Amino acid sequence: MHTETHVSNRWSSRYAYILAATGAAVGLGNLWKFPYIMGENGGGAFVLVYLLCILFIGIPVMMAEVAIGKRGRSTPANAAAMVSVESGHSSHWSVIGSMGVLAGFLILSFYVVIAGWAAAYVLYAGTGEFSAAAANSTTHAEAIGTLFGNLVSSIPQLLIWTTLTVVAVVYVISKGVKDGLETAVTYLMPALLVLLICIMCYSAIVGDFASAFAFMFDVDFSKLTIKGVLVALGHAFFTLSLASGIMMVYGAYLPEGVSIAKTSIMIAIADTVVALIAGLAIYPIVFAHGLEPSAGGSIVQSLPIAFGSMPMGDFVGTLFFIMVVFAAFTSAIALLESAAAYLVERQGLTRVKAAIIAGSGIWLLSLGTIGSLAGSEWAQINFGFMGGNIFDALDYLTANILLPLGGLLISVFAGWIIKTEVVKSEFSLAPWQFSLVMVLLRFVAPLGILFVFANSVGVLDFIS
């Protein structure tokens, strides 16, 4: 069973796999959300809890997901089914892979729209829109707000930028694993890191680095509530791109002899380091200009205000949003890979046809998010408890239901369903290390994910 190969693609090296998996993990959340929730929840105290969550839940679940893909050497649903049958259980465990691919597909449908915003802002910064808005300081913030408002309320603009993003993703996926995915991350990830470090150095010189450092790293356990611990646990789980089909299909491409444990630890470290550097690049600028640190849309509203009044602001702003595009793009290609690989393997399509069909599906689904944001009739659709319009519903469904549930099933599957000798063979750990990981997968990870799930759907609020 183990020697039967259903996907012929392989990463050319361990380094290529680490770059690809790190590119999948590093996304828009690293560049803004993580530094912000650090500062809001006790700085260094939050980082400590977050690292413990990464160590005891994130890395074991990642190892399990990669091992399933590597053992099955197939796309996520088929790999999970094959591993389950090998262990004497039902092929219905394929639901783990199917749920991951579905979650990744739905996430990408709105992710490409947000990535399109970043691409638009590269043009805005490059053509001097930020400094032009700053020319009249009394209306600077209003002008930037209008710039953003005009973008998200314009269906033609959103269509153009989203379509360009989807076309670029489809092109990379159509080239295959080595010529497409691997080549893209080989150039984009080092470039992203260089840009991030350059912007951090610039921020340290012209910004308020001391305030930013204090906001992010001052240890204040009084701010670290139970809710904050759950936020750390939730972010540790989601930031590694777990339960979205990515790590299973990337695991299927993993060459023999590459340590799943060591590479998972490296990926987790790289993801965390990028998030920390991002905070030190962004927040000195924010604090130097008296702006309010906040998550989400402020990256396209607050920062352009600062860039517009800084020395070389348009140039630095251009570099910054190029970096954001790189981060979004490496995640986007990872999210589309599972769907494209499924069409190649199960439907017998060529790589190009599979990429075009999967990309077309994403583009069609993205119209729902575009319509919701632009205030069309679709924005009036209400999905009740899932948050309102199509965009809110997709975000809620994936982040609060599909991903936690998928992660729970993966940990249970690896901990209790797969034969112990199979897991041991794939992990290749010392006996005491393997025993520890199995305890984490069987007990700690499921319990932690259940708490995240309960918190995300409001059960804990109801109980309290």
C-alpha positions in Angstrom: 0.0 0.0 0.0 2.7 2.4 1.0 4.7 1.9 -2.2 1.7 2.6 -4.4 2.1 6.1 -5.8 -0.8 8.2 -7.1 1.0 11.6 -7.4 4.3 11.6 -9.2 5.3 15.1 -8.3 8.0 15.6 -5.6 9.7 18.7 -4.2 13.3 18.8 -5.4 14.7 19.2 -1.9 13.9 19.6 1.8 14.7 23.3 1.3 12.1 23.7 -1.4 9.4 22.0 0.7 10.2 24.2 3.7 10.0 27.3 1.5 6.7 26.2 0.0 5.1 25.3 3.3 6.3 28.5 4.9 4.9 30.5 2.0 1.6 28.8 2.5 1.7 29.6 6.3 2.9 33.2 5.9 -0.1 35.3 4.8 -2.0 38.5 5.5 -2.6 37.4 9.1 1.1 37.4 9.8 1.6 41.0 8.6 -1.0 42.6 10.8 -3.2 40.4 13.0 -0.5 38.6 14.9 1.5 41.7 16.1 -1.8 43.4 17.0 -3.2 40.5 19.1 0.2 40.3 20.8 0.0 43.9 22.0 -3.7 43.6 23.0 -3.1 40.4 25.1 0.0 41.1 27.2 2.8 41.3 24.7 5.6 38.9 25.8 3.2 37.0 27.9 1.0 36.3 24.9 4.1 35.3 22.8 5.0 32.7 25.5 1.6 31.2 25.5 1.5 31.3 21.7 4.8 29.5 21.4 3.6 26.8 23.8 0.4 26.4 21.7 2.5 26.1 18.5 4.8 23.5 20.2 2.1 21.3 21.8 -0.7 21.6 19.3 0.3 23.3 16.0 3.4 21.3 15.3 1.9 17.8 16.2 -1.2 18.4 14.0 1.0 19.6 11.2 3.1 16.5 11.5 0.0 14.3 11.4 -1.4 16.1 8.3 1.9 15.9 6.4 2.3 12.2 7.4 -1.2 11.4 6.0 -0.3 13.0 2.7 3.1 11.4 2.5 1.8 7.9 3.5 -1.1 8.1 1.0 0.9 9.8 -1.8 -2.3 11.2 -3.1 -4.6 14.1 -2.9 -6.1 14.8 0.5 -9.4 12.8 0.4 -7.8 9.8 -1.3 -4.8 9.9 1.0 -6.9 9.9 4.1 -9.0 7.0 2.7 -6.0 4.9 1.7 -4.3 5.4 5.1 -7.5 4.5 6.9 -8.1 1.3 4.9 -4.4 0.4 5.4 -5.1 0.6 9.2 -8.3 -1.6 8.9 -10.9 1.2 9.0 -13.5 2.7 6.8 -12.6 4.7 3.7 -15.1 7.3 4.9 -12.3 9.0 6.8 -11.7 10.6 3.4 -14.0 13.3 4.8 -10.9 14.8 6.5 -9.3 15.5 3.2 -12.5 16.5 1.5 -13.3 19.0 4.3 -9.8 20.5 4.1 -10.0 21.0 0.3 -13.5 22.6 0.6 -12.3 24.9 3.4 -9.2 25.9 1.4 -11.4 26.5 -1.7 -13.9 28.7 0.1 -11.1 30.7 1.9 -9.4 31.3 -1.5 -12.7 32.7 -2.9 -12.5 35.7 -0.7 -8.7 35.7 -0.2 -8.1 36.6 -3.8 -10.3 39.6 -3.4 -8.3 40.9 -0.4 -5.0 40.1 -2.3 -6.4 42.2 -5.1 -6.6 45.2 -2.7 -2.9 44.8 -2.0 -2.1 44.7 -5.7 -4.2 47.9 -6.2 -2.3 49.6 -3.4 1.0 48.8 -5.1 -0.3 51.0 -8.0 -1.6 53.7 -5.7 1.7 54.0 -3.8 3.8 53.8 -7.0 1.8 56.6 -8.7 2.1 58.9 -5.7 -1.5 58.7 -4.4 -0.4 58.5 -0.8 1.8 61.7 -0.9 -0.9 63.4 -3.0 -3.4 62.8 -0.2 -0.9 64.2 2.3 -0.5 67.4 0.4 -3.5 68.8 2.3 -2.9 67.6 5.8 -6.4 68.6 7.0 -8.0 66.1 4.6 -5.2 63.5 4.5 -7.0 60.8 6.5 -10.3 61.5 4.7 -8.5 61.3 1.3 -7.0 57.9 2.1 -10.4 56.7 3.4 -12.0 57.8 0.2 -9.3 56.0 -1.8 -10.1 52.8 0.0 -13.8 53.3 -0.1 -13.8 53.9 -3.8 -11.9 50.7 -4.3 -14.1 48.4 -2.2 -17.3 49.9 -3.5 -16.4 49.7 -7.2 -17.4 46.3 -8.7 -15.3 47.0 -11.9 -12.2 47.8 -9.9 -12.6 44.7 -7.6 -13.3 42.6 -10.7 -10.1 43.7 -12.4 -7.8 43.2 -9.5 -9.4 40.0 -8.4 -9.2 38.6 -12.0 -5.5 39.6 -12.3 -4.8 37.8 -9.0 -6.7 34.6 -10.1 -5.0 34.6 -13.5 -1.5 34.8 -11.9 -2.4 32.0 -9.4 -3.7 29.8 -12.2 -0.6 30.4 -14.3 1.7 29.3 -11.5 -0.4 26.2 -10.7 -0.6 25.3 -14.4 3.2 25.0 -14.6 3.2 22.1 -12.1 4.9 21.5 -8.8 8.6 22.1 -9.7 8.3 24.6 -12.5 5.3 26.4 -10.9 4.9 26.2 -7.1 8.6 25.5 -6.3 10.0 28.1 -8.7 7.5 30.8 -7.4 8.3 30.3 -3.7 12.0 30.0 -4.4 12.0 33.6 -5.6 9.1 35.1 -3.7 9.9 33.9 -0.1 13.5 35.2 0.0 12.3 38.5 -1.7 9.5 38.8 0.9 11.9 38.4 3.8 14.4 40.9 2.3 11.7 43.5 1.8 10.4 42.9 5.3 13.8 43.4 6.9 14.5 46.5 4.8 11.1 48.0 5.9 11.8 47.1 9.5 15.2 48.9 9.3 13.6 51.9 7.7 10.8 51.9 10.4 13.4 51.8 13.2 15.1 54.9 11.8 12.1 57.1 11.0 9.5 55.6 13.3 8.9 55.1 17.0 10.6 51.8 17.4 10.7 51.9 21.2 6.9 52.3 21.5 6.3 49.5 19.0 8.7 47.2 20.8 7.0 47.9 24.1 3.5 47.4 22.6 4.5 44.0 21.3 6.9 42.6 23.8 6.3 44.1 27.3 5.3 41.1 29.5 2.0 41.9 31.1 0.2 38.9 32.5 -2.6 41.1 33.8 -3.7 41.5 30.1 -3.6 37.8 29.4 -7.1 36.6 30.1 -8.6 33.1 29.4 -10.0 34.6 26.2 -6.5 35.8 25.3 -5.1 32.2 25.8 -7.8 30.9 23.4 -6.9 33.6 20.9 -3.3 32.5 21.1 -4.4 28.8 20.7 -6.6 29.7 17.7 -4.0 31.7 15.9 -1.3 29.1 16.5 -3.5 26.6 14.8 -4.7 28.7 11.9 -1.4 30.4 11.1 0.2 27.2 10.1 -2.4 26.6 7.3 -3.7 23.4 9.1 -6.8 21.6 8.0 -7.1 23.4 4.7 -5.8 20.6 2.5 -2.4 22.3 2.0 -0.2 20.3 4.3 -1.6 17.0 3.1 -1.0 17.6 -0.6 2.4 19.2 0.2 3.2 16.1 2.3 2.3 13.9 -0.7 5.1 15.7 -2.6 7.6 15.2 0.2 10.7 13.3 -0.9 11.7 10.1 1.1 14.1 10.6 3.9 13.0 14.1 4.8 12.1 14.4 8.5 8.5 15.4 9.1 9.2 16.5 12.6 12.3 18.6 11.9 10.7 20.4 8.9 7.5 21.0 10.8 9.5 22.7 13.6 11.4 24.8 11.0 8.2 25.9 9.3 6.6 26.9 12.6 9.7 28.9 13.6 9.9 30.7 10.2 6.2 31.6 10.3 6.6 33.0 13.8 9.7 35.0 13.0 8.1 36.6 9.9 5.1 37.6 12.0 7.4 39.2 14.7 9.5 41.1 12.1 6.3 42.3 10.4 5.2 43.8 13.7 8.5 45.6 14.1 8.2 46.9 10.5 4.6 48.2 10.8 4.1 49.5 14.3 7.0 52.0 14.6 5.3 53.8 11.6 1.9 53.5 13.2 3.0 54.9 16.6 5.2 57.6 15.1 2.2 59.1 13.4 -0.2 58.8 16.3 -2.3 56.2 14.5 -4.5 53.7 16.3 -3.1 50.1 16.1 -5.9 47.8 15.0 -6.3 44.7 13.0 -7.8 44.0 9.6 -8.6 46.8 7.1 -6.2 49.3 8.8 -3.3 47.9 6.8 -4.9 49.6 3.8 -6.2 52.7 5.7 -3.9 53.7 8.5 -0.5 52.8 6.9 -1.1 54.8 3.7 -1.7 57.9 5.9 1.7 57.4 7.4 3.5 56.6 4.1 2.1 59.8 2.6 3.8 62.0 5.1 7.1 60.1 5.5 10.5 60.6 3.7 10.4 58.4 0.6 7.0 57.4 1.7 5.6 56.5 -1.8 8.7 54.3 -2.5 8.5 52.5 0.9 4.8 52.2 0.5 5.3 50.6 -2.9 7.8 48.1 -1.5 5.5 47.4 1.5 2.5 46.5 -0.6 4.6 44.4 -3.0 5.7 42.5 0.1 2.0 42.1 1.1 1.2 40.8 -2.5 4.0 38.3 -2.2 2.7 37.0 1.1 -0.9 36.8 -0.2 0.2 35.1 -3.4 2.3 32.3 -1.8 -0.7 31.4 0.3 -3.1 31.6 -2.7 -1.2 29.2 -4.8 -1.0 26.8 -1.9 -4.8 27.0 -1.4 -5.5 26.3 -5.1 -3.0 23.4 -5.4 -5.3 20.8 -3.6 -8.2 21.4 -5.9 -6.1 21.4 -9.1 -4.2 18.2 -8.0 -7.6 16.5 -7.4 -8.7 17.3 -10.9 -5.5 15.9 -12.3 -5.5 12.7 -10.2 -9.2 11.8 -10.0 -10.6 13.4 -13.3 -7.6 12.7 -15.5 -7.3 16.3 -16.6 -4.0 17.9 -17.8 -2.4 20.3 -15.3 -3.3 23.3 -17.4 -7.0 22.3 -17.7 -7.2 21.5 -14.0 -5.7 24.9 -13.1 -8.1 26.8 -15.4 -11.2 24.9 -14.1 -10.2 25.3 -10.4 -9.3 29.0 -11.0 -12.6 29.6 -12.8 -14.5 28.1 -9.9 -12.6 30.4 -7.5 -13.3 33.4 -9.7 -17.0 32.6 -9.8 -17.2 32.2 -6.1 -15.3 35.5 -5.6 -18.2 37.3 -7.2 -20.2 36.7 -4.0 -17.5 38.5 -1.9 -17.2 41.3 -4.5 -20.9 41.8 -4.5 -21.0 41.8 -0.7 -18.2 44.4 -0.3 -19.4 46.7 -3.1 -22.9 47.1 -1.7 -24.8 45.4 -4.4 -28.0 43.4 -3.9 -25.9 40.5 -2.6 -24.8 42.6 0.3 -28.4 42.5 1.5 -28.4 38.7 1.8 -28.3 37.7 5.5 -27.0 34.4 6.7 -28.0 34.9 10.3 -25.6 33.6 12.9 -22.8 33.3 10.4 -22.4 37.0 10.3 -24.6 38.5 7.6 -23.5 38.8 3.9 -21.7 36.2 1.7 -18.2 37.4 2.7 -19.0 37.3 6.4 -20.7 33.9 6.1 -17.7 32.4 4.2 -15.2 33.8 6.7 -17.3 32.4 9.6 -17.9 29.0 8.1 -14.3 28.4 7.3 -12.6 29.9 10.3 -15.1 28.9 13.0 -16.4 25.6 11.7 -14.6 23.8 8.9 -11.0 24.5 10.1 -11.4 23.6 13.8 -13.5 20.6 13.0 -11.0 19.4 10.4 -8.1 19.9 12.8 -10.0 17.9 15.5 -10.6 15.0 13.1 -7.0 15.0 11.9 -5.7 14.8 15.5 -8.2 12.0 16.4 -7.4 10.2 13.1 -3.7 10.2 13.6 -3.9 9.5 17.3 -6.5 6.8 17.5 -7.4 5.4 14.0 -4.1 5.0 12.1 -2.0 2.0 13.2 0.6 3.1 15.7 3.4 1.4 13.7 2.3 3.4 10.6 2.5 6.7 12.5 5.8 5.7 14.1 7.3 4.8 10.7 6.3 8.2 9.2 7.4 10.3 12.2 10.8 8.5 12.7 11.2 9.8 16.2 13.0 8.5 19.3 10.7 6.3 21.4 10.2 9.0 24.1 9.6 11.7 21.5 7.0 9.5 19.7 5.2 8.8 22.9 5.0 12.5 23.7 3.7 13.4 20.3 1.0 10.7 20.5 -0.1 12.0 23.9 -0.4 15.5 22.3 -2.4 14.2 19.3 -4.6 11.9 21.4 -5.5 14.2 24.3 -4.0 17.7 24.3 -4.7 18.8 20.7 -8.3 17.6 20.6 -9.1 19.2 23.9 -7.4 22.5 22.8 -9.1 22.5 19.5 -12.5 21.9 21.1 -12.0 24.9 23.3 -11.1 27.0 20.3 -14.2 25.7 18.5 -16.4 26.5 21.5 -14.9 30.0 21.8 -15.2 30.7 18.0 -18.9 29.8 17.8 -19.8 31.6 21.1 -20.5 28.6 23.3 -18.1 29.9 26.0 -19.8 33.3 26.0 -23.2 31.6 26.3 -22.0 29.5 29.3 -20.4 32.5 31.0 
